[in-house]
């Protein structure tokens, strides 16, 4: 079981690396609604966009693997919370994987945008905008599922003291703040401060729990 826990730790850290790699390539999970700028950026280096999408697909698959590893490792503490964690996280990844064909379609839209005359560029810009809106909506829903999943296993950590309490309580706080941030964004898209704070907390939490689980034998 220790090996499974360590694999979960590796997966947490691997996800962070994947997300930072996508940001480095200029096409991370967060997109604004500037369709024209996005299409121009894709045309500057389509290969970077393709690699970013592939990395995001790998990240989604890794999340599914992580949810299964954590379930195997900690299901003995609470089967109900473990199932909730798996269901929410797999749902989060599945809807994002399904939307990747929409996001990948930006390649064709960007190509059309570069080839058509100025009068027809607006059609490509509008198509790109619709694609970006869909991506943002799917991402928001997926992150609400992420928050619920994180809350489920953080509650398990606190209730059953499966890992140090401070990690569990930090996870509870993170999931609440991050989930609230995305909920507020649904109503007021320009109000991002709560979501940004939540995103920072998510990074700290997942980095911390990833390191802890990786070196679990040293702490147990």
Buried (B, 14 or more C-beta within 10 A) or exposed (E): EEEBBBBBBBBBBBBBEBBEBBEEBEBBBEBEEBBBEBBEBBBEEBEBBBBBBEBBBBBBEBBBBBBBBBBBBBBEBBEEBBEBBBBBBBBBBBBBBEBBEBBBBBBEBBBBBEEEEEEEBEEBBEBBBEBBEBBBEBBBBBBBBBBBBBBBBBBBBBEBEBBBEEBBEBBBBBBBBBBBBBBBBEEEEEEEEBBEBBBEBBBEBBEBBBBBBBEBEEEE
